[in-house]
Amino acid sequence: MDSNPSDINPLNRIVWRTAISGRLERFAVLLNDPEAQKYFGEDFVTKLSAKIERLFRLILVLGAIYAILMLSLFAAQDPNKTEFQILGYSFKNLGHYKEFLLFVAALLSPISSGISAYHRYLSEIRKVALKKLFPNPQVLEFAAHIYSDGYADPLIKDSQAAHIRPHGFTVFLVAAFGIVFLAVLIALLASSFILQIAVIYDVASNPSSSPFINGFIVVFSLGAIALSWLIGLLQLPLPEVDLGAYTKLSELRQSNQQQYQETMKRLSADSARREQAWSIGSAVAIFVFTYSAIAIFLFSQVQLSLWPLLFKSIPGIAFAIIVATFVASRIKRTVYRNYFRKYPEGTDPEFNLFSRATKIIGISRLGLTFITSIAYSLMVITGR
């Protein structure tokens, strides 16, 4: 199969995708198979929507139970208040059951997060199935309300109407709504995190059970909360390395040597520019971080004023850039020379060893920059 040289992306290109992106793409391809289409029709979407609704109700119930437990534990921190009331119901002496309530709340946290992640996955599958069921986007916009809820549609004006553009006041209201909604969401996340830490700290500092049980509950709660936050982070777009360019280069090398050489020159020039910019940026970032950390750690032990300390960091930045560019380029040249000597043209068809050599160069550059920054910082700050 011939490869278009202009379509070949840089080697080891970083792309950001969610964990479910690959499965959704495979599902979209599967829907085009005539044999598989009979399994993913309207009946499939209806049953899937029913399951999504059940999961959503379960998430609401678990969230409500978790909120009640954490709020009751937060209210129990007041030693003068022995009774906690919610929705007309009174709960007395909650402080005697703090460990048990915290254990139940901590157990619910990762379970609720896992169910929420699965609910999101099924919702995305439904979106792909609906696009296949209703190929017309205009029809899909309205038919989708049979199977899913679109709460933003009543609030946002239709931008597809002919001869109409949004008024400035409307744009202002929509922007204000988005900013306020984002601020409320951030405040809820921050308050939830602070509430969790405050409750765990209170249980740890004011135990109502034996030290062994209290320590176990505290450690388990911290681990469960960290697990629930990690589940949320795993749903965000994460980096992955696109190795498709290696396959295209192998095909191009076998089909057209001239285009292969031209493509390699183009990729090398692009890679050199990006590598130089990344080397300078990483060198500055590593030196600033290292110099600041050492200065903060030794500032009370070494008699130095702030401005001379900042002034002496300027040559260090230049020194780190020189190491990251000039010295690292020498290492790069040596590694590549050894690679091409051991593996001539065509003896590494999958470019696996070339990728390993590239990683060695990157790690060497970061390591040299870090060591140089530490040495320069200690020499300047301590005066040795």
matplotlib code that plots the C-alpha trace (Angstrom):
import matplotlib.pyplot as plt

x = [0.0, 1.4, 1.8, 1.3, 4.5, 2.6, 0.3, 3.2, 3.1, 6.2, 7.6, 6.3, 3.6, 1.7, -2.1, -4.6, -7.5, -9.8, -9.8, -13.0, -12.1, -10.6, -13.7, -16.0, -14.1, -14.3, -18.0, -18.6, -16.8, -18.8, -22.0, -21.1, -21.0, -24.3, -24.1, -23.7, -26.4, -29.2, -27.9, -27.6, -30.9, -33.6, -34.3, -30.6, -30.8, -34.0, -32.6, -29.3, -31.2, -33.2, -29.9, -28.4, -31.4, -31.1, -27.4, -28.2, -30.8, -28.3, -25.7, -28.1, -29.0, -25.3, -24.5, -27.2, -26.2, -22.5, -23.5, -25.6, -22.8, -20.1, -22.3, -23.2, -19.6, -18.7, -21.5, -20.3, -17.0, -18.8, -18.4, -21.2, -23.7, -24.8, -27.7, -27.7, -31.0, -31.7, -35.1, -36.8, -35.0, -32.7, -29.5, -27.9, -24.4, -23.0, -19.5, -19.5, -19.9, -17.5, -15.2, -18.1, -19.8, -16.5, -15.8, -19.2, -18.7, -15.2, -16.5, -19.2, -16.8, -14.9, -18.0, -19.9, -17.0, -16.7, -20.5, -20.3, -17.5, -19.5, -22.6, -20.5, -19.2, -22.7, -23.9, -21.1, -22.0, -25.6, -24.5, -22.6, -25.6, -28.0, -25.8, -26.1, -29.8, -30.5, -27.8, -29.4, -28.0, -31.2, -33.3, -30.9, -31.1, -34.8, -35.1, -32.3, -34.6, -36.6, -33.6, -31.6, -32.0, -30.6, -31.0, -29.0, -31.3, -34.1, -31.4, -29.3, -30.7, -30.8, -27.7, -28.7, -31.7, -31.3, -30.6, -30.2, -27.2, -27.0, -27.4, -24.6, -26.8, -27.6, -23.9, -23.2, -25.9, -24.7, -21.1, -22.2, -24.1, -21.0, -18.7, -21.1, -21.7, -17.9, -17.3, -20.0, -18.6, -15.1, -16.4, -18.3, -15.2, -13.0, -15.5, -15.9, -12.2, -11.8, -14.8, -13.3, -9.9, -11.5, -13.6, -10.7, -8.5, -11.2, -11.6, -7.8, -7.2, -10.3, -10.8, -13.8, -12.4, -9.2, -6.0, -5.8, -9.3, -9.0, -5.7, -7.1, -10.2, -8.1, -5.7, -8.6, -10.5, -7.5, -6.9, -10.6, -10.8, -7.6, -8.9, -12.2, -10.2, -7.9, -11.0, -12.1, -8.7, -8.5, -11.6, -9.9, -8.0, -4.6, -1.5, -0.6, 2.1, 1.0, 3.4, 1.6, 4.3, 6.8, 4.6, 4.0, 7.8, 8.5, 6.0, 7.4, 10.9, 10.0, 7.9, 9.8, 13.3, 13.4, 10.2, 11.4, 14.6, 12.7, 10.2, 13.0, 14.6, 11.3, 10.6, 14.2, 13.9, 10.5, 11.8, 14.9, 12.9, 10.5, 13.4, 15.3, 12.3, 11.5, 15.1, 15.2, 11.9, 12.6, 16.0, 14.6, 11.8, 14.1, 16.7, 14.0, 12.4, 15.7, 17.2, 14.1, 13.8, 17.4, 17.2, 14.1, 15.6, 19.0, 17.8, 17.6, 21.1, 22.9, 23.2, 22.0, 19.7, 17.0, 18.1, 21.7, 20.1, 17.9, 20.7, 22.9, 20.2, 20.5, 23.9, 22.6, 19.7, 22.0, 24.3, 21.4, 20.3, 23.8, 23.9, 20.5, 21.3, 25.0, 26.1, 22.9, 23.3, 26.7, 25.1, 22.4, 25.0, 26.9, 23.8, 22.5, 26.0, 26.2, 22.6, 23.1, 26.4, 24.8, 21.5, 22.1, 19.2, 16.4, 17.7, 15.3, 12.0, 9.7, 12.0, 11.7, 15.4, 15.3, 12.5, 14.6, 17.6, 15.3, 14.2, 17.9, 18.6, 15.6, 16.4, 20.1, 19.2, 16.8, 19.3, 22.2, 20.1, 18.9, 22.4, 23.8, 21.1, 21.7, 25.5, 25.2, 22.6, 24.6, 27.8, 26.2, 23.9, 26.5, 29.4, 31.6]
y = [0.0, 3.4, 6.1, 9.8, 11.5, 14.6, 12.4, 11.1, 12.7, 13.2, 10.1, 9.4, 12.0, 12.6, 12.5, 13.1, 10.7, 9.3, 5.7, 4.9, 6.6, 3.4, 1.3, 3.9, 3.9, 0.1, 0.2, 2.8, 0.6, -2.4, -0.6, -0.5, -4.3, -5.5, -8.7, -6.7, -4.1, -6.5, -6.5, -2.7, -1.4, 0.6, -2.2, -2.1, 1.7, 1.4, -1.3, 0.6, 3.8, 1.9, 0.6, 4.1, 5.5, 2.8, 3.6, 7.3, 6.7, 4.5, 7.3, 9.8, 7.5, 6.7, 10.4, 11.4, 8.7, 9.8, 13.5, 12.8, 10.7, 13.3, 16.2, 14.4, 13.7, 17.3, 18.4, 15.9, 17.9, 20.4, 18.9, 21.1, 19.7, 16.1, 16.0, 16.3, 17.0, 16.6, 16.6, 16.5, 13.4, 13.6, 11.7, 11.7, 11.0, 10.7, 11.2, 7.7, 6.2, 8.4, 5.6, 3.4, 6.3, 7.3, 3.7, 3.5, 6.9, 6.0, 2.7, 4.4, 7.0, 4.7, 2.6, 5.7, 6.9, 3.6, 3.5, 7.1, 6.2, 3.2, 5.4, 7.8, 5.0, 3.6, 7.2, 7.6, 4.2, 5.4, 8.5, 6.5, 4.1, 7.1, 8.6, 5.3, 5.0, 8.6, 9.6, 13.0, 15.4, 17.5, 14.4, 13.2, 16.6, 16.0, 12.2, 11.9, 13.3, 10.1, 8.2, 10.9, 14.2, 17.5, 20.0, 22.7, 22.9, 25.0, 27.5, 28.1, 29.8, 28.0, 29.2, 27.4, 29.7, 31.5, 35.3, 35.5, 36.1, 36.2, 39.7, 41.0, 40.8, 37.2, 36.3, 38.1, 36.1, 32.8, 33.7, 34.7, 31.4, 29.4, 31.3, 31.0, 27.3, 26.6, 28.6, 26.6, 23.3, 24.2, 25.4, 22.1, 20.1, 22.1, 22.1, 18.3, 17.8, 20.1, 18.4, 15.0, 16.0, 17.9, 14.9, 12.4, 14.8, 15.0, 11.3, 10.8, 13.5, 12.7, 9.0, 7.2, 3.7, 1.8, 3.2, 0.2, 0.5, 4.3, 4.1, 1.4, 3.6, 6.7, 4.9, 3.2, 6.4, 8.2, 5.4, 5.2, 8.9, 8.9, 6.0, 7.8, 10.9, 8.7, 7.1, 10.6, 11.5, 8.4, 9.6, 12.7, 12.8, 11.2, 11.2, 8.3, 7.8, 7.5, 5.0, 5.0, 7.0, 4.2, 1.8, 4.4, 5.1, 1.3, 1.1, 4.2, 3.0, -0.2, 1.6, 4.8, 5.5, 9.1, 10.1, 8.2, 10.3, 13.6, 12.6, 11.8, 15.2, 16.9, 15.0, 15.6, 19.3, 19.5, 17.3, 19.5, 22.6, 21.1, 19.4, 22.7, 24.5, 21.7, 21.5, 25.2, 25.2, 22.1, 23.4, 26.7, 24.9, 22.3, 25.0, 27.3, 24.5, 23.1, 26.5, 27.7, 24.4, 24.5, 28.3, 27.8, 24.8, 26.6, 30.2, 30.2, 28.5, 30.8, 34.6, 35.8, 38.6, 38.0, 40.2, 38.8, 35.3, 36.1, 37.9, 34.8, 32.6, 34.3, 32.7, 29.4, 29.5, 30.1, 27.3, 24.9, 25.8, 25.2, 21.8, 20.9, 21.9, 21.6, 18.8, 16.8, 17.2, 15.6, 12.7, 12.5, 12.4, 9.6, 7.5, 7.9, 7.1, 3.9, 3.0, 3.4, 1.6, -1.5, -1.3, -0.2, 0.7, -1.8, -3.9, -2.3, -2.5, -1.7, 1.1, -0.4, 0.1, 3.6, 4.5, 3.1, 5.2, 8.3, 7.6, 7.3, 10.7, 12.3, 10.8, 11.8, 15.3, 15.6, 13.9, 16.2, 19.3, 18.2, 17.4, 20.6, 22.7, 21.0, 21.5, 25.2, 26.0, 24.4, 26.1, 29.6, 29.5, 27.9, 29.9, 26.8]
z = [0.0, -1.0, 1.6, 0.8, 2.2, 3.2, 5.4, 7.5, 10.9, 13.1, 14.8, 18.3, 17.9, 21.2, 20.9, 23.7, 23.9, 26.6, 27.8, 25.9, 22.6, 21.1, 22.0, 20.7, 17.4, 17.1, 17.9, 15.2, 12.7, 13.9, 13.2, 9.5, 9.3, 7.8, 9.9, 13.2, 12.4, 13.4, 17.0, 17.4, 16.2, 17.9, 20.4, 21.5, 22.0, 24.0, 26.3, 26.7, 27.6, 30.3, 31.8, 31.7, 33.6, 36.3, 36.7, 37.0, 39.7, 41.6, 41.3, 42.8, 45.7, 46.5, 46.2, 48.6, 51.1, 50.8, 51.3, 54.4, 55.9, 55.3, 56.4, 59.6, 60.3, 59.7, 62.1, 64.7, 65.0, 67.3, 70.8, 72.1, 69.6, 70.4, 68.0, 64.2, 62.4, 58.7, 56.9, 60.3, 61.5, 64.5, 65.1, 68.5, 69.6, 66.1, 67.5, 69.0, 65.5, 63.6, 62.4, 61.2, 59.3, 57.8, 56.7, 55.0, 53.3, 52.1, 50.8, 48.8, 47.2, 44.8, 44.1, 43.1, 41.0, 39.2, 38.4, 37.2, 34.8, 33.5, 33.1, 31.0, 28.9, 28.1, 27.4, 24.8, 23.2, 22.9, 21.2, 18.6, 18.1, 17.7, 15.0, 13.1, 13.8, 12.7, 10.0, 9.4, 12.0, 11.9, 12.7, 15.3, 17.2, 18.0, 17.9, 20.5, 23.1, 23.1, 24.5, 26.3, 28.1, 26.7, 29.5, 27.7, 24.7, 26.4, 27.6, 24.5, 21.4, 18.1, 16.2, 12.9, 12.1, 8.8, 8.7, 12.5, 14.6, 18.4, 20.0, 22.2, 25.3, 24.6, 24.2, 27.5, 29.3, 27.8, 28.8, 32.3, 32.6, 31.5, 33.9, 36.9, 36.1, 35.9, 39.2, 41.0, 39.7, 40.8, 44.2, 44.6, 43.8, 46.1, 49.0, 48.5, 48.8, 51.8, 53.5, 53.0, 54.4, 57.4, 58.3, 58.1, 60.1, 62.8, 63.0, 63.2, 65.8, 67.9, 67.8, 69.4, 69.1, 69.6, 68.0, 65.7, 64.3, 64.1, 62.1, 59.8, 59.0, 58.4, 56.0, 54.3, 53.9, 52.4, 50.0, 49.0, 48.3, 46.3, 44.3, 43.5, 42.4, 40.3, 38.6, 37.7, 36.3, 34.2, 32.4, 31.1, 27.8, 28.5, 26.3, 24.1, 21.4, 17.8, 16.1, 12.8, 11.1, 11.5, 9.5, 6.8, 6.6, 6.2, 3.3, 1.7, 2.0, 0.1, -2.6, -3.3, -2.1, -3.3, -1.6, 1.5, 1.6, 1.1, 3.8, 6.3, 5.6, 6.2, 9.4, 10.6, 10.1, 11.9, 14.7, 15.1, 15.5, 18.0, 19.9, 20.2, 21.5, 23.9, 25.1, 25.9, 27.6, 29.7, 30.6, 31.9, 33.8, 35.4, 36.4, 37.8, 39.8, 41.1, 41.9, 43.7, 45.7, 46.8, 47.6, 49.7, 51.5, 52.2, 52.4, 56.2, 56.5, 54.1, 54.5, 51.1, 50.2, 47.7, 44.8, 44.5, 44.7, 41.7, 39.8, 40.1, 38.6, 35.2, 34.2, 35.5, 33.1, 30.2, 31.5, 31.6, 28.1, 26.8, 28.5, 27.2, 23.6, 22.9, 25.1, 24.5, 20.8, 21.1, 22.9, 20.3, 17.5, 19.2, 19.9, 16.4, 14.9, 16.9, 15.9, 12.2, 12.4, 14.1, 12.1, 8.5, 6.2, 6.4, 9.3, 11.8, 9.8, 12.8, 14.1, 17.6, 18.3, 16.8, 19.3, 22.1, 21.0, 21.0, 24.6, 25.7, 24.2, 25.9, 29.3, 29.0, 28.2, 31.2, 33.5, 32.5, 32.8, 36.2, 37.5, 36.1, 37.7, 41.1, 40.9, 39.8, 42.5, 45.3, 44.1, 43.9, 47.0, 49.4, 47.8, 47.3]

ax = plt.figure().add_subplot(projection="3d")
ax.plot(x, y, z, "-o")
ax.set_aspect("equal")
plt.show()
